[in-house]
């Protein structure tokens, strides 16, 4: 545990310690890590439980997890850096850099035998479409049409063949006409490689990770870091945990911009802290104040982020993170348009598939990152813990 000397912060630390410990004791999580920061300082970093349910080694704040979709924020930051440098425009078509994308059709239903019906796209995918998830890419565990189209076309899972998945799966809609959270940032990573003249790992490391001093954020954990990586677990119907193999490929075809990084909650809170501060931390600027602010503002107009019905229950539960309400989407994550018990209206949040969550509340000036390694996603017990943590932080801020 790390905390400031203020008595109110010590009270917050005690409250958060108790929440994490209670979640472990109740069997809600085998282990959990948490970091909370204001614009000026880290006010809490702590952990409870074990890195693996059948191993006594305690989990600690410096435990690494596979960030999965939390990787997207770093990829988006590099894309916005390139926009600021004039290397690519938000409304530039990206098929000039990825010619394969020009021939990806739009899904137009299914024949009675399950064969997908497709038609040519009439709108070219732009950088903006990829950034705001209106390009048409979807995930098979979140969308049954993607699942069924990939099965009918014998398209392998994304972790088995990135290129086949990204360029053979039909788009779910005409680019720019609907919001669908999916593989768009994976494609964005390929665009950035073309623009930046280097692989995505190098671009993100040299432009975001190294400047911010994110020492435990990496595509390939070292031998020492491997000793600090948390095991993934699946939760059984009886609530018990079973360790499962779940890790990023050590020698990928290319680095998928939406999923490839490992990291710690301490590092991730530092990244969020920089974005909260307008793109700068400790004198290091990774993004203009304009783009950092815009990343937490709606980028999809009248379109909505909405609850998701699972298309693969082993991977994800139904995803209703706003309790029946709709949200919007900025470049970094979901925006809750109404206040929650722990977040102001206009706050941003999102997650990694293995039940790791982050939030940024610009109005209150606070960020947080909570990590587990549990499938299926949107685990009700982890979500309840996250809400309890956010509420405790909100009460602490109100009492300062």
C-alpha positions in Angstrom: 0.0 0.0 0.0 1.2 3.5 -0.8 -0.6 6.6 0.4 -0.1 10.3 1.1 0.2 11.7 4.6 -3.2 13.4 4.7 -5.5 11.8 7.2 -8.4 11.7 4.7 -6.2 9.8 2.3 -5.2 7.3 5.1 -8.9 6.8 5.6 -9.4 6.1 1.9 -6.5 3.6 1.9 -8.0 1.7 4.9 -11.4 1.6 3.1 -9.9 0.4 -0.2 -7.7 -2.2 1.6 -10.9 -3.5 3.3 -12.9 -3.7 0.1 -10.1 -5.6 -1.7 -9.6 -8.0 1.2 -13.4 -8.6 1.6 -13.6 -9.5 -2.1 -10.9 -12.1 -1.8 -12.4 -13.5 1.4 -15.8 -13.8 -0.2 -14.4 -15.7 -3.2 -15.2 -12.9 -5.6 -11.7 -12.7 -6.9 -8.5 -14.9 -6.4 -6.5 -11.7 -6.5 -6.9 -8.1 -7.3 -4.7 -4.9 -7.7 -5.8 -1.3 -7.6 -4.2 2.1 -8.1 -5.9 5.5 -7.8 -4.4 8.9 -8.6 -5.4 12.5 -8.8 -3.9 14.9 -11.3 -1.0 15.5 -8.9 -0.3 12.3 -7.0 -0.9 8.6 -6.7 -3.2 8.4 -3.6 -3.4 4.6 -3.4 -1.8 1.4 -4.7 -2.7 -1.9 -3.2 -3.6 -5.5 -3.7 -5.2 -8.5 -2.0 -5.2 -12.2 -2.7 -3.0 -14.4 -4.8 -1.5 -14.2 -8.3 -2.8 -17.8 -8.9 -5.6 -19.4 -6.9 -3.6 -22.6 -6.2 -0.3 -20.9 -5.3 0.3 -19.0 -2.0 2.4 -16.3 -3.7 0.6 -13.0 -2.9 -0.5 -10.6 -5.6 1.1 -7.1 -5.3 0.6 -3.8 -7.0 3.5 -4.5 -9.3 1.9 -7.7 -10.6 1.6 -7.7 -14.3 -1.7 -8.6 -16.1 -2.4 -9.0 -19.8 -4.1 -5.7 -20.5 -6.0 -6.9 -23.6 -8.3 -4.1 -24.7 -6.7 -1.6 -22.2 -3.9 -1.6 -24.8 -6.2 0.4 -27.1 -5.7 3.6 -25.2 -1.9 3.6 -25.9 -2.5 2.8 -29.6 -5.0 5.6 -29.9 -2.5 8.0 -28.3 0.1 7.3 -31.0 -2.6 7.7 -33.7 -3.4 11.2 -32.3 0.3 12.0 -32.1 0.5 11.3 -35.8 -2.5 13.5 -36.5 -0.9 16.3 -34.6 2.3 15.9 -36.6 0.4 16.1 -39.8 1.4 12.6 -40.9 -2.3 11.5 -41.4 -5.7 13.2 -41.1 -8.7 12.1 -39.2 -10.7 11.8 -42.3 -8.1 10.3 -44.6 -9.1 6.9 -46.1 -6.8 4.2 -44.7 -7.1 1.8 -47.6 -4.3 3.8 -49.3 -2.1 2.2 -46.5 -4.0 -1.1 -46.2 -5.1 -2.0 -49.8 -6.7 -5.2 -48.5 -9.3 -3.2 -46.6 -10.8 -1.8 -49.8 -12.1 -5.3 -50.8 -13.6 -6.2 -47.4 -17.4 -6.4 -48.0 -20.3 -5.4 -45.8 -22.4 -8.2 -44.3 -26.0 -8.1 -45.6 -27.6 -11.0 -43.8 -27.5 -14.7 -44.2 -28.9 -17.3 -46.6 -31.2 -20.0 -45.2 -28.2 -22.4 -45.1 -26.2 -19.9 -43.0 -24.0 -18.6 -45.9 -23.3 -14.9 -45.4 -24.7 -12.5 -47.9 -22.3 -9.6 -48.6 -22.1 -6.5 -50.7 -19.3 -4.1 -51.6 -18.9 -1.2 -49.2 -19.7 2.2 -50.7 -17.8 4.2 -48.1 -14.1 4.1 -47.5 -12.9 3.5 -44.0 -11.1 6.5 -42.5 -8.8 7.0 -39.5 -11.7 8.6 -37.7 -13.9 5.5 -38.3 -11.2 3.3 -36.7 -10.7 5.6 -33.8 -14.4 5.8 -32.9 -15.4 2.2 -33.7 -17.7 3.1 -36.6 -15.6 1.3 -39.2 -17.6 -1.9 -39.0 -15.2 -4.3 -37.3 -16.8 -6.5 -34.6 -15.8 -9.2 -32.1 -17.3 -12.7 -32.4 -17.9 -13.0 -28.6 -19.9 -9.7 -28.6 -21.8 -10.0 -31.9 -23.5 -13.2 -33.1 -23.4 -12.1 -36.8 -19.6 -11.9 -36.6 -19.4 -15.2 -34.9 -21.7 -16.9 -37.5 -20.0 -15.3 -40.5 -16.6 -16.3 -39.3 -17.8 -19.9 -38.7 -19.4 -20.1 -42.1 -16.4 -18.7 -43.9 -13.9 -20.9 -41.8 -12.2 -17.8 -40.5 -9.9 -18.6 -37.6 -10.1 -16.9 -34.2 -8.3 -13.6 -34.0 -5.6 -15.0 -31.6 -4.9 -17.7 -34.2 -4.6 -15.6 -37.3 -4.8 -11.8 -37.0 -4.6 -11.0 -40.7 -7.2 -13.6 -41.8 -9.6 -12.4 -39.1 -9.2 -8.7 -39.9 -9.3 -8.9 -43.7 -11.7 -11.8 -44.3 -14.4 -11.0 -41.8 -17.2 -8.8 -43.4 -17.9 -5.4 -42.0 -21.1 -5.3 -39.9 -22.3 -2.0 -41.4 -21.4 0.7 -43.9 -18.4 2.6 -42.4 -19.5 5.7 -40.4 -23.2 4.7 -40.0 -23.2 2.7 -36.7 -21.1 2.2 -33.6 -19.8 -1.3 -33.0 -17.0 -1.9 -30.5 -14.6 -4.4 -32.1 -11.4 -5.0 -34.1 -11.1 -1.5 -35.3 -8.1 -0.6 -33.2 -6.3 -3.8 -34.2 -6.5 -2.5 -37.8 -5.4 0.9 -36.5 -2.2 -0.6 -35.3 -1.4 -1.7 -38.9 -2.2 1.8 -40.2 0.2 3.3 -37.6 3.0 0.9 -38.7 2.6 2.1 -42.3 2.6 5.8 -41.2 5.4 5.5 -38.6 7.7 3.2 -40.5 8.2 0.8 -37.6 6.3 -2.0 -35.9 3.6 -1.0 -33.4 5.5 -2.2 -30.4 8.4 0.1 -31.2 6.1 3.0 -31.9 4.1 2.7 -28.6 7.2 2.0 -26.6 9.2 4.9 -27.9 6.4 7.4 -28.0 4.3 6.5 -24.9 5.8 3.9 -22.6 9.4 5.1 -22.3 8.6 8.8 -22.1 6.2 8.2 -19.3 8.5 5.8 -17.5 6.0 2.9 -17.6 8.6 0.4 -16.6 6.3 -2.6 -16.3 4.3 -2.0 -19.5 5.6 -4.4 -22.2 4.7 -6.6 -25.1 7.0 -9.3 -23.9 7.6 -9.6 -20.1 11.2 -10.2 -19.2 12.2 -13.3 -17.2 12.0 -11.2 -14.0 8.6 -9.7 -15.0 7.3 -13.2 -15.7 7.7 -14.0 -12.1 5.2 -11.2 -11.4 2.6 -12.1 -14.0 -0.9 -13.0 -12.6 -2.4 -16.3 -13.9 -5.7 -16.1 -15.7 -8.7 -17.9 -14.2 -12.1 -19.0 -15.4 -15.0 -18.8 -13.0 -17.1 -21.9 -12.8 -20.9 -22.0 -12.4 -20.3 -22.7 -8.7 -18.2 -19.6 -8.4 -14.9 -21.4 -8.0 -11.8 -20.6 -10.0 -9.6 -22.7 -12.3 -6.3 -21.5 -13.7 -6.4 -21.3 -17.5 -3.7 -20.6 -20.2 -4.3 -17.1 -21.5 -1.4 -15.0 -22.8 -0.3 -12.9 -25.7 1.5 -14.6 -28.5 5.3 -14.4 -28.0 5.9 -14.2 -31.8 2.8 -12.6 -33.3 2.2 -12.0 -37.0 2.0 -8.3 -36.0 1.1 -6.4 -32.9 -2.7 -6.0 -32.7 -3.3 -2.5 -31.6 -6.2 -3.6 -29.4 -4.7 -6.3 -27.2 -1.0 -7.0 -27.1 0.4 -5.3 -24.0 1.0 -6.4 -20.4 1.2 -3.9 -17.6 0.4 -3.1 -13.9 -2.3 -0.9 -12.4 0.5 1.5 -11.2 1.7 2.1 -14.7 -1.8 2.3 -16.1 -2.9 4.9 -13.5 0.2 6.9 -14.5 -0.9 6.8 -18.2 -4.4 7.9 -17.2 -3.0 10.6 -15.0 -1.1 12.1 -18.0 -4.3 12.1 -20.0 -6.3 13.7 -17.1 -3.7 16.4 -17.0 -4.2 17.3 -20.6 -1.5 15.0 -22.1 1.4 15.9 -19.8 3.0 14.5 -16.7 6.3 15.4 -15.0 7.1 17.8 -17.8 6.7 15.1 -20.5 4.0 15.8 -23.1 2.6 12.8 -24.9 -0.4 14.5 -26.4 -1.8 18.0 -27.0 -4.3 19.3 -24.4 -6.8 19.6 -27.2 -6.6 15.9 -28.2 -6.3 14.7 -24.6 -9.5 16.5 -23.7 -11.3 15.3 -26.9 -10.4 11.7 -26.1 -12.8 12.0 -23.1 -15.5 13.7 -25.1 -18.1 12.0 -27.4 -16.8 11.3 -30.8 -19.8 9.4 -32.2 -22.5 12.1 -32.4 -26.0 10.8 -32.0 -24.8 7.2 -32.0 -24.8 5.3 -28.7 -22.8 2.8 -26.8 -25.2 0.3 -25.5 -25.4 -2.9 -23.5 -24.1 -6.0 -25.2 -25.6 -9.5 -25.3 -23.0 -12.2 -25.2 -22.4 -14.3 -28.3 -20.0 -16.6 -26.5 -20.8 -17.1 -22.7 -17.4 -18.8 -22.0 -15.7 -15.5 -23.0 -18.1 -12.9 -21.8 -21.3 -12.4 -19.8 -23.8 -9.9 -21.0 -22.2 -6.5 -20.8 -24.4 -3.8 -19.1 -22.0 -1.5 -17.5 -24.5 1.4 -17.2 -27.4 -0.5 -15.6 -29.7 -0.3 -18.6 -28.6 3.1 -19.7 -26.8 4.1 -22.8 -23.4 5.9 -23.0 -21.3 7.6 -25.7 -17.8 6.8 -26.9 -14.7 9.1 -26.9 -11.4 8.1 -28.4 -10.4 6.4 -25.1 -13.5 4.6 -23.9 -17.2 4.7 -22.9 -18.6 8.0 -21.5 -21.3 7.8 -19.0 -23.7 10.6 -19.8 -25.5 10.3 -16.4 -23.7 10.2 -13.0 -23.1 6.9 -11.3 -22.6 6.4 -7.5 -18.9 6.8 -8.0 -18.4 8.8 -11.2 -19.6 12.2 -12.5 -21.5 12.5 -15.7 -19.0 12.9 -18.5 -16.5 10.4 -17.0 -14.8 7.8 -19.2 -14.2 4.1 -18.5 -13.5 0.9 -20.1 -11.8 -2.5 -19.6 -9.7 -5.4 -20.6 -11.4 -8.7 -21.4 -10.0 -10.5 -18.4 -12.0 -8.2 -16.0 -9.6 -5.3 -15.6 -11.2 -1.9 -15.5 -10.2 1.8 -15.6 -12.0 5.1 -15.2 -11.2 8.8 -15.5 -13.4 11.4 -13.9 -12.3 14.8 -15.3 -14.8 16.7 -13.2 -13.5 15.3 -9.9 -9.9 15.1 -11.1 -9.3 11.4 -10.4 -8.4 8.2 -12.2 -8.3 4.6 -11.2 -7.3 1.2 -12.5 -8.4 -2.2 -11.1 -7.1 -5.5 -12.4 -8.0 -9.1 -12.1 -7.4 -11.9 -14.6 -10.8 -13.7 -14.8 -13.1 -15.0 -17.6 -15.9 -14.6 -18.6 -15.7 -10.8 -19.0 -18.2 -8.5 -17.2 -18.1 -10.7 -14.1 -20.9 -9.4 -11.8 -18.7 -9.8 -8.6 -15.8 -7.9 -10.1 -18.1 -5.2 -11.4 -19.7 -4.8 -8.0 -16.2 -4.5 -6.5 -15.3 -1.8 -9.1 -18.4 0.2 -8.2 -17.7 -0.1 -4.5 -14.1 1.2 -5.1 -15.4 4.1 -7.3 -18.0 5.0 -4.7 -15.4 5.0 -1.9 -13.1 7.3 -4.0 -16.0 9.6 -4.7 -16.8 9.9 -1.0 -13.2 10.6 -0.2 -13.1 13.4 -2.8 -16.3 14.9 -1.4 -14.8 14.9 2.1 -11.5 16.5 1.2 
